[in-house]
């Protein structure tokens, strides 16, 4: 893919201090795009690498354009400030990426209500709030896109049963994204969901899903970045769809995914049936 694929286009992303979000933001920026990150991590976290400041430095040191806004996607004023920053610094918004998400896999009887509320507020409300704030500028863009990092709707009891609260929060993101695809089809604004086929070697996997052993059987975040770049380069092809990273890459001609790591047996991600 040429380095100027996203030349002149501007992305606003929730989260992005680390992991998949940062990988996607970097991939967009190195291909010529501008990035505005809205994230809470102003100071280093004891269990999580990176801050919004180190993320911006990483992107700009690689030749990309990026601005960080310290804020909370649950706070409408913070969200509007991030969008206003994109408009002031880069002239508008072409891509809205709903990346921020809270993960808690606790079963119903032990999940604290504040954690339930947090997942709904960040995952669902955050997706709605950021998209809504970006919409006036997406309407003006000839390449308007919404990319939401949420899974295809899998109604199997295997996924519905063990963790209903988290499932509700992630499926809520997907329902919003598919709703946006239908609601804004005539503008047009393309809305797509992207999800990893496998677990991804991030801090969340290490801290919540099994430590270094789980990470060893996971792919690198770059697989999601490469898949996102393909989706964002072809809005019409992916509008209104929920897709997996491996399927996007396969459709683009990449079937050997070994360069993305992951020792056998590869670990399928939540909501993805083994294939």
Backbone as CSV, one residue per row, in Angstrom:
resi,resn,N_x,N_y,N_z,CA_x,CA_y,CA_z,C_x,C_y,C_z
1,UNK,0.851,-1.193,0.000,0.000,0.000,0.000,0.886,1.241,0.000
2,UNK,0.636,2.213,-0.917,1.500,3.392,-0.964,1.427,4.193,0.316
3,UNK,2.531,4.883,0.612,2.621,5.620,1.867,1.677,6.804,1.946
4,UNK,1.133,7.253,0.800,0.250,8.418,0.811,-1.230,8.044,0.714
5,UNK,-1.564,6.817,1.060,-2.941,6.339,0.940,-3.932,7.261,1.633
6,UNK,-3.575,7.762,2.807,-4.502,8.579,3.592,-4.079,10.050,3.637
7,UNK,-3.336,10.474,2.630,-2.848,11.846,2.587,-4.002,12.844,2.696
8,UNK,-3.910,13.735,3.688,-4.915,14.770,3.865,-6.129,14.360,4.660
9,UNK,-6.267,13.095,4.999,-7.420,12.635,5.777,-7.096,12.688,7.271
10,UNK,-8.136,12.938,8.054,-7.944,13.095,9.501,-8.800,12.099,10.265
11,UNK,-8.164,11.425,11.204,-8.807,10.430,12.066,-8.915,10.966,13.484
12,UNK,-10.072,10.770,14.097,-10.239,10.983,15.535,-10.505,9.625,16.160
13,UNK,-9.706,9.266,17.156,-9.805,7.939,17.788,-9.973,8.080,19.285
14,UNK,-10.874,7.292,19.858,-10.953,7.179,21.312,-9.937,6.144,21.769
15,UNK,-9.235,6.442,22.855,-8.148,5.563,23.282,-6.952,5.756,22.374
16,UNK,-6.148,4.719,22.241,-5.004,4.791,21.340,-3.668,5.002,22.016
17,UNK,-3.636,4.994,23.339,-2.362,5.157,24.043,-1.443,3.954,23.873
18,UNK,-2.034,2.817,23.506,-1.259,1.587,23.450,-2.011,0.554,22.613
19,UNK,-1.394,-0.599,22.429,-2.071,-1.765,21.867,-2.624,-1.581,20.469
20,UNK,-3.807,-2.147,20.245,-4.415,-2.145,18.920,-4.689,-0.727,18.441
21,UNK,-5.210,0.117,19.313,-5.516,1.483,18.912,-4.296,2.221,18.413
22,UNK,-3.212,2.133,19.158,-1.979,2.806,18.755,-1.461,2.236,17.442
23,UNK,-1.549,0.938,17.265,-1.081,0.324,16.019,-1.888,0.838,14.828
24,UNK,-3.200,0.950,14.977,-4.043,1.459,13.888,-3.743,2.928,13.619
25,UNK,-3.630,3.719,14.674,-3.329,5.138,14.500,-1.995,5.332,13.795
26,UNK,-1.001,4.536,14.163,0.317,4.637,13.539,0.253,4.259,12.064
27,UNK,-0.461,3.173,11.758,-0.589,2.743,10.364,-1.251,3.813,9.513
28,UNK,-2.241,4.494,10.069,-2.935,5.561,9.354,-1.997,6.753,9.148
29,UNK,-1.256,7.112,10.180,-0.382,8.286,10.108,0.788,8.075,9.156
30,UNK,1.407,6.897,9.169,2.561,6.677,8.301,2.161,6.616,6.834
31,UNK,0.874,6.443,6.571,0.357,6.470,5.209,-0.181,7.854,4.845
32,UNK,0.208,8.861,5.614,-0.089,10.228,5.253,-1.225,10.883,5.999
33,UNK,-1.928,10.146,6.858,-3.076,10.704,7.556,-2.701,11.493,8.795
34,UNK,-3.657,12.287,9.271,-3.522,13.023,10.526,-4.340,12.322,11.599
35,UNK,-3.826,12.313,12.831,-4.469,11.576,13.912,-4.658,12.463,15.126
36,UNK,-5.862,12.411,15.695,-6.128,13.019,16.998,-6.578,11.908,17.935
37,UNK,-5.862,11.740,19.026,-6.172,10.709,20.013,-6.828,11.345,21.235
38,UNK,-7.920,10.754,21.685,-8.556,11.142,22.949,-8.362,10.000,23.923
39,UNK,-7.565,10.211,24.956,-7.275,9.132,25.898,-7.055,9.692,27.292
40,UNK,-7.292,8.855,28.296,-7.201,9.280,29.695,-5.797,9.222,30.259
41,UNK,-4.945,8.354,29.703,-3.664,8.070,30.346,-2.685,9.210,30.157
42,UNK,-2.714,10.125,31.108,-1.824,11.288,31.082,-0.485,10.954,31.730
43,UNK,-0.532,10.127,32.796,0.657,9.696,33.529,0.803,8.182,33.397
44,UNK,2.026,7.662,33.508,2.235,6.217,33.386,1.385,5.421,34.374
45,UNK,0.865,4.313,33.892,0.057,3.408,34.718,0.946,2.255,35.164
46,UNK,0.808,1.785,36.407,1.719,0.733,36.884,1.614,-0.580,36.123
47,UNK,0.454,-0.867,35.514,0.286,-2.152,34.828,0.110,-2.003,33.322
48,UNK,0.111,-0.769,32.825,-0.142,-0.557,31.404,0.977,0.285,30.802
49,UNK,1.527,-0.138,29.674,2.613,0.634,29.061,2.083,1.872,28.349
50,UNK,2.833,2.937,28.360,2.537,4.079,27.525,1.500,5.033,28.066
51,UNK,1.555,6.253,27.561,0.581,7.302,27.852,0.160,7.915,26.529
52,UNK,-0.788,8.828,26.580,-1.169,9.506,25.344,0.007,10.301,24.781
53,UNK,0.881,10.775,25.659,2.032,11.557,25.212,3.065,10.676,24.505
54,UNK,3.331,9.488,25.062,4.286,8.599,24.402,3.713,8.087,23.085
55,UNK,2.393,7.917,23.020,1.762,7.477,21.771,1.959,8.519,20.675
56,UNK,1.717,9.779,21.010,1.903,10.854,20.033,3.357,10.930,19.599
57,UNK,4.264,10.802,20.550,5.692,10.836,20.220,6.070,9.698,19.287
58,UNK,5.537,8.512,19.554,5.831,7.361,18.703,5.349,7.596,17.274
59,UNK,4.160,8.161,17.138,3.616,8.416,15.803,4.409,9.496,15.079
60,UNK,4.684,10.591,15.767,5.374,11.701,15.108,6.837,11.377,14.816
61,UNK,7.455,10.584,15.671,8.850,10.215,15.421,8.983,9.343,14.183
62,UNK,7.882,8.686,13.799,7.881,7.895,12.580,7.474,8.693,11.359
63,UNK,7.320,10.009,11.524,6.999,10.867,10.399,5.534,11.201,10.241
64,UNK,4.685,10.750,11.167,3.257,11.014,11.067,2.841,12.278,11.792
65,UNK,1.624,12.706,11.531,1.044,13.862,12.216,0.065,13.367,13.270
66,UNK,0.246,13.795,14.512,-0.633,13.348,15.588,-0.709,14.399,16.678
67,UNK,-1.887,14.494,17.279,-2.122,15.377,18.421,-2.860,14.567,19.474
68,UNK,-2.479,14.726,20.725,-3.146,14.039,21.819,-4.026,14.982,22.618
69,UNK,-5.193,14.517,22.985,-6.103,15.259,23.852,-6.361,14.404,25.080
70,UNK,-5.957,14.875,26.235,-6.207,14.131,27.466,-7.674,14.315,27.845
71,UNK,-8.401,13.212,27.921,-9.812,13.312,28.241,-10.463,11.951,28.315
72,UNK,-11.738,11.952,28.653,-12.513,10.747,28.905,-13.632,10.665,27.883
73,UNK,-13.711,9.551,27.168,-14.743,9.401,26.140,-16.147,9.410,26.730
74,UNK,-16.262,9.223,28.047,-17.571,9.312,28.693,-18.020,10.757,28.886
75,UNK,-17.102,11.684,28.765,-17.372,13.094,29.019,-17.623,13.802,27.691
76,UNK,-18.839,14.264,27.481,-19.196,14.889,26.208,-18.316,16.088,25.896
77,UNK,-17.980,16.872,26.909,-17.134,18.048,26.688,-15.740,17.650,26.210
78,UNK,-15.180,16.565,26.786,-13.871,16.092,26.356,-13.922,15.607,24.907
79,UNK,-14.975,14.895,24.577,-15.128,14.392,23.213,-15.219,15.554,22.225
80,UNK,-16.033,16.537,22.547,-16.177,17.683,21.656,-14.873,18.467,21.535
81,UNK,-14.080,18.469,22.603,-12.786,19.147,22.565,-11.826,18.417,21.622
82,UNK,-11.880,17.101,21.623,-11.030,16.328,20.716,-11.416,16.585,19.264
83,UNK,-12.704,16.603,18.993,-13.162,16.867,17.630,-12.798,18.285,17.206
84,UNK,-12.980,19.241,18.116,-12.608,20.630,17.815,-11.114,20.744,17.537
85,UNK,-10.307,19.947,18.226,-8.865,19.947,17.983,-8.563,19.463,16.574
86,UNK,-9.265,18.417,16.139,-9.065,17.907,14.780,-9.424,18.962,13.738
87,UNK,-10.508,19.669,13.987,-10.945,20.702,13.045,-9.949,21.861,13.026
88,UNK,-9.489,22.271,14.200,-8.552,23.390,14.284,-7.191,23.036,13.684
89,UNK,-6.700,21.849,13.992,-5.350,21.485,13.572,-5.292,20.993,12.128
90,UNK,-6.343,20.300,11.692,-6.263,19.620,10.400,-7.422,19.928,9.451
91,UNK,-8.390,20.715,9.901,-9.428,21.175,8.998,-10.701,20.365,8.941
92,UNK,-10.795,19.280,9.686,-12.022,18.495,9.661,-11.826,17.113,10.222
93,UNK,-12.795,16.240,9.992,-12.733,14.841,10.416,-13.228,13.980,9.262
94,UNK,-12.423,13.005,8.881,-12.792,12.066,7.823,-13.051,10.665,8.352
95,UNK,-12.412,10.326,9.467,-12.509,8.984,10.030,-12.732,9.078,11.533
96,UNK,-13.738,8.379,12.014,-14.009,8.260,13.449,-13.749,6.815,13.852
97,UNK,-12.827,6.609,14.783,-12.496,5.250,15.225,-12.906,5.079,16.680
98,UNK,-13.866,4.198,16.902,-14.333,3.865,18.244,-13.512,2.690,18.769
99,UNK,-12.450,3.040,19.459,-11.486,2.060,19.943,-11.570,1.848,21.450
100,UNK,-11.862,2.899,22.214,-11.866,2.785,23.675,-12.857,1.729,24.141
101,UNK,-12.409,0.906,25.081,-13.261,-0.187,25.553,-12.774,-0.656,26.914
102,UNK,-13.722,-1.094,27.731,-13.418,-1.669,29.042,-13.751,-3.156,29.006
103,UNK,-12.850,-3.964,29.517,-13.001,-5.417,29.533,-13.122,-5.914,30.959
104,UNK,-14.199,-6.606,31.253,-14.342,-7.329,32.520,-15.170,-8.573,32.237
105,UNK,-14.559,-9.734,32.406,-15.198,-10.993,32.044,-15.884,-11.670,33.225
106,UNK,-16.115,-10.932,34.286,-16.726,-11.521,35.477,-18.147,-11.994,35.192
107,UNK,-18.544,-13.125,35.794,-19.933,-13.567,35.660,-20.877,-12.643,36.424
108,UNK,-22.141,-12.804,36.158,-23.153,-11.880,36.667,-23.142,-11.746,38.183
109,UNK,-22.999,-12.853,38.896,-23.163,-12.799,40.342,-22.011,-12.152,41.088
110,UNK,-20.880,-11.938,40.406,-19.741,-11.310,41.087,-19.321,-9.982,40.454
111,UNK,-19.931,-9.614,39.344,-19.553,-8.356,38.704,-20.126,-7.178,39.480
112,UNK,-19.278,-6.284,39.992,-19.798,-5.115,40.710,-20.580,-4.204,39.770
113,UNK,-21.592,-3.560,40.285,-22.418,-2.702,39.450,-21.618,-1.541,38.854
114,UNK,-20.617,-1.065,39.588,-19.849,0.044,39.016,-19.068,-0.402,37.795
115,UNK,-18.655,-1.683,37.749,-17.974,-2.211,36.579,-18.957,-2.405,35.425
116,UNK,-20.165,-2.869,35.735,-21.200,-2.969,34.708,-21.433,-1.594,34.078
117,UNK,-21.616,-0.598,34.927,-21.868,0.754,34.429,-20.689,1.271,33.607
118,UNK,-19.470,1.001,34.068,-18.290,1.488,33.368,-18.215,0.909,31.954
119,UNK,-18.478,-0.390,31.826,-18.426,-1.004,30.499,-19.470,-0.405,29.567
120,UNK,-20.678,-0.195,30.068,-21.721,0.386,29.208,-21.386,1.837,28.851
121,UNK,-20.822,2.560,29.804,-20.543,3.977,29.571,-19.393,4.177,28.581
122,UNK,-18.316,3.415,28.752,-17.172,3.570,27.856,-17.472,2.945,26.492
123,UNK,-17.923,1.695,26.503,-18.073,0.961,25.250,-19.234,1.492,24.414
124,UNK,-20.407,1.596,25.025,-21.605,1.953,24.261,-21.789,3.476,24.192
125,UNK,-21.864,4.105,25.352,-22.024,5.562,25.347,-20.854,6.242,24.641
126,UNK,-19.626,5.750,24.892,-18.465,6.343,24.254,-18.531,6.261,22.739
127,UNK,-18.946,5.121,22.218,-19.096,4.957,20.775,-20.120,5.933,20.216
128,UNK,-21.248,6.051,20.891,-22.292,6.965,20.436,-21.826,8.419,20.520
129,UNK,-21.188,8.778,21.636,-20.791,10.160,21.857,-19.759,10.619,20.842
130,UNK,-18.721,9.800,20.614,-17.681,10.199,19.675,-18.238,10.273,18.259
131,UNK,-19.024,9.287,17.859,-19.594,9.301,16.513,-20.489,10.521,16.318
132,UNK,-21.311,10.787,17.291,-22.225,11.931,17.210,-21.454,13.242,17.064
133,UNK,-20.366,13.390,17.821,-19.576,14.618,17.756,-18.856,14.766,16.414
134,UNK,-18.441,13.658,15.835,-17.738,13.700,14.548,-18.684,13.911,13.371
135,UNK,-19.946,13.571,13.542,-20.883,13.506,12.429,-20.987,14.787,11.598
136,UNK,-21.060,15.974,12.206,-21.166,17.172,11.361,-20.012,17.321,10.374
137,UNK,-18.838,16.842,10.742,-17.664,16.958,9.882,-17.572,15.760,8.936
138,UNK,-18.011,14.603,9.374,-18.089,13.456,8.473,-19.031,13.754,7.310
139,UNK,-20.096,14.464,7.583,-21.048,14.818,6.523,-20.376,15.628,5.411
140,UNK,-19.344,16.353,5.742,-18.655,17.209,4.772,-17.524,16.485,4.052
141,UNK,-17.149,15.318,4.537,-15.996,14.613,3.989,-16.387,13.735,2.801
142,UNK,-15.590,13.738,1.737,-15.874,12.842,0.608,-15.470,11.400,0.879
143,UNK,-14.764,11.162,1.984,-14.306,9.802,2.323,-14.659,9.471,3.765
144,UNK,-15.875,9.778,4.173,-16.256,9.641,5.577,-16.399,8.183,5.984
145,UNK,-15.796,7.853,7.128,-15.860,6.482,7.635,-15.934,6.465,9.151
146,UNK,-16.645,5.464,9.652,-16.666,5.134,11.075,-16.145,3.709,11.196
147,UNK,-15.118,3.521,11.998,-14.575,2.188,12.247,-14.718,1.895,13.731
148,UNK,-15.415,0.819,14.051,-15.684,0.453,15.439,-15.050,-0.904,15.716
149,UNK,-14.259,-0.973,16.769,-13.573,-2.226,17.105,-14.475,-3.063,17.995
150,UNK,-15.344,-3.808,17.333,-16.315,-4.643,18.031,-16.632,-5.852,17.162
151,UNK,-17.168,-6.915,17.768,-17.251,-8.196,17.063,-18.526,-8.372,16.250
152,UNK,-18.490,-9.309,15.290,-19.732,-9.758,14.675,-20.660,-10.314,15.746
153,UNK,-21.956,-10.168,15.548,-22.921,-10.646,16.536,-23.019,-12.165,16.457
154,UNK,-22.524,-12.833,17.479,-22.549,-14.289,17.560,-23.476,-14.660,18.718
155,UNK,-24.643,-15.184,18.390,-25.661,-15.429,19.404,-25.559,-16.810,20.038
156,UNK,-24.442,-17.479,19.838,-24.232,-18.785,20.456,-24.234,-18.664,21.984
157,UNK,-24.882,-19.604,22.687,-24.830,-19.597,24.156,-23.411,-19.652,24.700
158,UNK,-22.483,-20.174,23.893,-21.082,-20.213,24.314,-20.564,-18.812,24.621
159,UNK,-21.069,-17.815,23.897,-20.614,-16.446,24.100,-21.591,-15.638,24.936
160,UNK,-22.855,-15.939,24.843,-23.847,-15.200,25.621,-23.813,-15.576,27.099
161,UNK,-23.517,-16.833,27.386,-23.674,-17.330,28.743,-22.624,-16.937,29.761
162,UNK,-21.326,-17.039,29.438,-20.315,-16.853,30.482,-20.138,-15.417,30.970
163,UNK,-20.428,-14.427,30.142,-20.091,-13.039,30.474,-21.111,-12.084,29.863
164,UNK,-22.370,-12.151,30.290,-23.416,-11.341,29.648,-23.157,-9.844,29.666
165,UNK,-22.585,-9.332,30.735,-22.405,-7.880,30.825,-21.395,-7.379,29.794
166,UNK,-20.266,-8.067,29.682,-19.274,-7.663,28.691,-19.809,-7.880,27.278
167,UNK,-20.502,-8.992,27.075,-21.091,-9.260,25.761,-22.055,-8.147,25.371
168,UNK,-22.879,-7.716,26.315,-23.806,-6.621,26.047,-23.060,-5.358,25.628
169,UNK,-21.971,-5.054,26.320,-21.219,-3.835,26.024,-20.590,-3.887,24.640
170,UNK,-20.006,-5.029,24.267,-19.373,-5.130,22.948,-20.415,-5.237,21.839
171,UNK,-21.455,-6.024,22.059,-22.494,-6.129,21.031,-23.244,-4.808,20.886
172,UNK,-23.314,-4.031,21.972,-23.917,-2.706,21.874,-23.133,-1.814,20.922
173,UNK,-21.818,-1.911,20.961,-20.984,-1.157,20.019,-21.284,-1.587,18.585
174,UNK,-21.398,-2.899,18.380,-21.670,-3.404,17.040,-23.034,-2.959,16.539
175,UNK,-24.041,-3.036,17.400,-25.380,-2.611,16.992,-25.406,-1.132,16.623
176,UNK,-24.697,-0.317,17.385,-24.611,1.091,17.025,-23.930,1.258,15.669
177,UNK,-22.825,0.566,15.459,-22.085,0.717,14.204,-22.917,0.294,13.009
178,UNK,-23.648,-0.801,13.141,-24.499,-1.240,12.036,-25.695,-0.299,11.869
179,UNK,-26.156,0.259,12.973,-27.206,1.269,12.892,-26.721,2.518,12.174
180,UNK,-25.498,2.954,12.474,-24.924,4.104,11.782,-24.823,3.830,10.281
181,UNK,-24.423,2.600,9.925,-24.279,2.252,8.508,-25.597,2.448,7.769
182,UNK,-26.689,2.044,8.398,-28.003,2.200,7.772,-28.481,3.645,7.822
183,UNK,-28.290,4.286,8.966,-28.789,5.650,9.148,-28.100,6.644,8.229
184,UNK,-26.784,6.450,8.016,-26.010,7.430,7.275,-25.656,6.966,5.863
185,UNK,-26.319,5.932,5.373,-25.973,5.369,4.064,-26.131,6.376,2.940
186,UNK,-27.095,7.266,3.056,-27.365,8.219,1.978,-26.427,9.421,1.987
187,UNK,-25.605,9.581,3.045,-24.781,10.806,3.114,-23.676,10.840,2.052
188,UNK,-22.842,9.809,1.836,-22.751,8.562,2.577,-21.622,8.600,3.613
189,UNK,-21.839,7.879,4.714,-20.793,7.626,5.697,-20.691,6.118,5.850
190,UNK,-19.547,5.558,5.541,-19.345,4.118,5.669,-19.072,3.771,7.121
191,UNK,-19.759,2.754,7.628,-19.542,2.309,9.007,-19.252,0.818,9.004
192,UNK,-18.149,0.451,9.660,-17.669,-0.927,9.641,-17.231,-1.340,11.042
193,UNK,-17.426,-2.614,11.371,-16.865,-3.199,12.602,-15.689,-4.087,12.225
194,UNK,-14.613,-3.961,12.956,-13.431,-4.801,12.764,-13.079,-5.465,14.076
195,UNK,-12.786,-6.771,14.021,-12.487,-7.552,15.217,-11.383,-8.556,14.892
196,UNK,-10.524,-8.877,15.861,-9.458,-9.848,15.597,-9.970,-11.287,15.615
197,UNK,-9.442,-12.077,14.695,-9.765,-13.498,14.694,-9.198,-14.175,15.941
198,UNK,-8.022,-13.732,16.360,-7.340,-14.339,17.498,-7.160,-13.299,18.597
199,UNK,-6.784,-13.760,19.761,-6.367,-12.798,20.778,-5.132,-12.056,20.272
200,UNK,-4.981,-10.828,20.745,-3.885,-9.973,20.317,-2.985,-9.726,21.525
201,UNK,-1.684,-9.751,21.293,-0.704,-9.639,22.378,-0.642,-8.195,22.885
202,UNK,-1.578,-7.857,23.744,-1.659,-6.525,24.349,-1.581,-6.652,25.863
203,UNK,-1.516,-5.507,26.523,-1.494,-5.510,27.984,-2.763,-6.126,28.550
204,UNK,-3.913,-5.914,27.886,-5.167,-6.487,28.373,-5.121,-8.010,28.383
205,UNK,-4.549,-8.597,27.346,-4.422,-10.058,27.289,-3.500,-10.548,28.395
206,UNK,-2.395,-9.859,28.583,-1.445,-10.279,29.622,-2.049,-10.124,31.021
207,UNK,-2.759,-9.039,31.245,-3.265,-8.762,32.590,-4.545,-9.513,32.923
208,UNK,-5.368,-9.796,31.937,-6.710,-10.323,32.211,-6.987,-11.696,31.622
209,UNK,-6.212,-12.116,30.638,-6.540,-13.362,29.939,-5.469,-14.434,30.023
210,UNK,-4.453,-14.268,30.893,-3.534,-15.381,31.045,-2.066,-15.066,30.993
211,UNK,-1.684,-13.816,31.132,-0.286,-13.462,31.246,0.522,-13.709,29.988
212,UNK,1.825,-13.934,30.169,2.730,-14.114,29.037,2.387,-15.356,28.225
213,UNK,1.838,-16.377,28.880,1.471,-17.597,28.159,0.362,-17.309,27.158
214,UNK,-0.635,-16.548,27.570,-1.712,-16.171,26.654,-1.187,-15.302,25.527
215,UNK,-0.305,-14.369,25.847,0.254,-13.485,24.824,1.070,-14.262,23.803
216,UNK,1.726,-15.337,24.240,2.553,-16.126,23.333,1.730,-16.783,22.230
217,UNK,0.468,-17.039,22.495,-0.417,-17.682,21.509,-1.329,-16.669,20.827
218,UNK,-0.937,-15.420,20.899,-1.707,-14.321,20.315,-0.898,-13.664,19.202
219,UNK,-1.604,-13.044,18.283,-0.931,-12.322,17.204,-0.591,-10.903,17.636
220,UNK,0.301,-10.278,16.878,0.736,-8.916,17.170,-0.344,-7.898,16.770
221,UNK,-0.389,-6.751,17.430,-1.380,-5.726,17.076,-1.298,-5.259,15.634
222,UNK,-0.143,-5.444,14.991,0.020,-4.985,13.613,-0.944,-5.659,12.653
223,UNK,-1.446,-6.851,12.995,-2.398,-7.490,12.095,-3.693,-6.689,12.040
224,UNK,-4.106,-6.138,13.167,-5.298,-5.289,13.177,-5.021,-3.963,12.467
225,UNK,-3.813,-3.448,12.605,-3.469,-2.201,11.920,-3.496,-2.381,10.413
226,UNK,-2.932,-3.479,9.928,-2.920,-3.726,8.481,-4.335,-3.951,7.954
227,UNK,-5.145,-4.671,8.722,-6.529,-4.895,8.299,-7.310,-3.589,8.300
228,UNK,-7.101,-2.762,9.319,-7.794,-1.476,9.387,-7.412,-0.597,8.213
229,UNK,-6.137,-0.596,7.837,-5.692,0.213,6.704,-6.389,-0.209,5.421
230,UNK,-6.606,-1.502,5.249,-7.317,-1.999,4.066,-8.770,-1.533,4.083
231,UNK,-9.411,-1.667,5.232,-10.814,-1.256,5.355,-10.956,0.245,5.108
232,UNK,-10.070,1.032,5.693,-10.171,2.483,5.562,-9.824,2.964,4.164
233,UNK,-9.078,2.168,3.418,-8.730,2.535,2.046,-9.845,2.211,1.058
234,UNK,-10.837,1.442,1.479,-11.907,1.019,0.565,-13.253,1.079,1.272
235,UNK,-13.751,2.283,1.537,-14.986,2.423,2.322,-16.171,1.660,1.748
236,UNK,-16.341,1.722,0.421,-17.502,1.088,-0.179,-17.531,-0.411,0.007
237,UNK,-16.381,-1.040,-0.052,-16.318,-2.498,0.056,-16.733,-2.980,1.436
238,UNK,-16.444,-2.203,2.460,-16.659,-2.676,3.823,-17.791,-1.965,4.558
239,UNK,-18.497,-1.080,3.896,-19.596,-0.365,4.536,-20.686,-1.337,4.985
240,UNK,-21.104,-1.190,6.233,-22.189,-2.004,6.761,-21.816,-3.430,7.081
241,UNK,-20.529,-3.719,7.220,-20.089,-5.093,7.465,-19.361,-5.209,8.803
242,UNK,-19.434,-6.419,9.377,-18.624,-6.794,10.544,-17.605,-7.818,10.049
243,UNK,-16.329,-7.486,10.141,-15.311,-8.341,9.540,-14.210,-8.659,10.535
244,UNK,-13.545,-9.790,10.289,-12.386,-10.202,11.073,-11.113,-9.817,10.342
245,UNK,-10.072,-9.515,11.116,-8.811,-9.074,10.509,-8.264,-10.077,9.504
246,UNK,-8.280,-11.362,9.850,-7.725,-12.377,8.965,-8.493,-12.456,7.654
247,UNK,-9.802,-12.265,7.704,-10.606,-12.317,6.484,-10.330,-11.110,5.587
248,UNK,-10.133,-9.951,6.197,-9.805,-8.752,5.417,-8.474,-8.947,4.704
249,UNK,-7.490,-9.474,5.413,-6.179,-9.692,4.807,-6.244,-10.757,3.720
250,UNK,-7.015,-11.809,3.958,-7.146,-12.865,2.951,-7.770,-12.322,1.670
251,UNK,-8.790,-11.480,1.818,-9.440,-10.893,0.647,-8.487,-10.003,-0.133
252,UNK,-7.484,-9.457,0.573,-6.489,-8.602,-0.078,-5.291,-9.402,-0.582
253,UNK,-5.333,-10.730,-0.413,-4.288,-11.577,-0.955,-3.249,-12.060,0.029
254,UNK,-3.422,-11.752,1.323,-2.461,-12.185,2.339,-3.065,-13.309,3.155
255,UNK,-2.596,-14.520,2.935,-3.098,-15.678,3.671,-2.079,-16.250,4.643
256,UNK,-0.802,-15.945,4.436,0.244,-16.371,5.371,0.369,-15.304,6.448
257,UNK,-0.134,-15.626,7.636,-0.152,-14.658,8.724,0.966,-14.904,9.739
258,UNK,1.922,-15.710,9.387,2.972,-16.093,10.337,3.784,-14.889,10.800
259,UNK,3.905,-13.872,9.971,4.721,-12.726,10.375,4.099,-11.940,11.517
260,UNK,2.832,-12.214,11.824,2.165,-11.539,12.936,2.321,-12.298,14.251
261,UNK,3.102,-13.372,14.241,3.393,-14.089,15.478,2.255,-14.981,15.931
262,UNK,2.407,-15.465,17.156,1.411,-16.365,17.733,1.827,-17.810,17.609
263,UNK,2.277,-18.386,18.732,2.685,-19.787,18.718,1.463,-20.699,18.651
264,UNK,1.585,-21.830,17.955,0.491,-22.810,17.986,0.348,-23.392,19.391
265,UNK,-0.862,-23.716,19.812,-2.107,-23.462,19.096,-2.514,-21.997,19.247
266,UNK,-2.913,-21.388,18.149,-3.334,-20.006,18.184,-4.627,-19.890,18.976
267,UNK,-4.763,-18.826,19.742,-5.942,-18.656,20.606,-6.969,-17.782,19.899
268,UNK,-8.130,-18.330,19.620,-9.200,-17.532,19.031,-9.717,-16.518,20.038
269,UNK,-10.118,-15.364,19.520,-10.587,-14.316,20.403,-12.019,-14.608,20.855
270,UNK,-12.454,-13.846,21.857,-13.816,-13.947,22.344,-14.775,-13.601,21.209
271,UNK,-15.859,-14.359,21.115,-16.933,-14.212,20.122,-16.609,-14.810,18.767
272,UNK,-15.422,-15.414,18.616,-15.042,-16.012,17.342,-15.033,-17.533,17.487
273,UNK,-15.842,-18.213,16.690,-15.871,-19.671,16.714,-14.639,-20.211,15.996
274,UNK,-14.021,-21.276,16.518,-12.875,-21.895,15.823,-13.243,-22.270,14.393
275,UNK,-12.278,-22.069,13.495,-12.551,-22.312,12.080,-11.549,-23.289,11.499
